[in-house]
């Protein structure tokens, strides 16, 4: 199966994603420039991390107007799996593909460290190979990852089982001290109602090899491969 | 037509930057400053036949781009 990795001006984790997909998973991947609208027949789309448009105005606020986003919206509407990582998650929020918004981290600091995420639900294309309750050690690197949505939206997300990743202690227990950026309900990642669009602040593509300290992120990318291969999509 | 847009975090949203500035002011001795909210300020020069028309356009722009309605509110002024 083929991955499309979208490149916005200011994306800087596009090559990390490309490396993880092609070198670790051994799957083909193409870069799609933000001005292009052709996803080149990809089976899954990754919006990578970085600082699209220099984070001008708000993180992700300008990138959502890039021509490629119309194609990404159409791809998502047809049920195609879309993964937004870090800035990619922020773009999905600004584009309205996922609900909510991001505030500055509550410490006001840019945080770059490994955190622990509990997989809350496995019925998404990006978590199907994980175990419910599994704790993943994955790095974050952001200044604006303090997730916010109004209380009624948070309730709806919980009721619909759309909270996919939560910041927890290493043993998977809820502990505000481990909710490093102060996110509402310790939310690290969510999906849409249809469950094919997933966004998360941590970087699974940077946790795919022991040389970088963790391989826990592999399951996120591997899941979508088995999800699509299992569904009889393009092999 | 000159217009101004002020974007601030909604009152229900904690503003850690504003809070930090307030604490700095208290350190400086400005104890009378009770709180600080930080925001963004935009100046838009708009071609419009009337102040109402300019305000309508700018409010739409603020709603669609300048502010993120999930966390921010905005106020428009037409000169």
Interface residues (C-beta under 8 A of the other chain):
Chain A: X57 X58 X61 X93 X94 X99 X100 X101 X102 X103 X104 X105 X106 X107 X108 X148 X149 X150
Chain B: X9 X13 X14 X16 X17 X20 X65 X66 X68 X70 X71
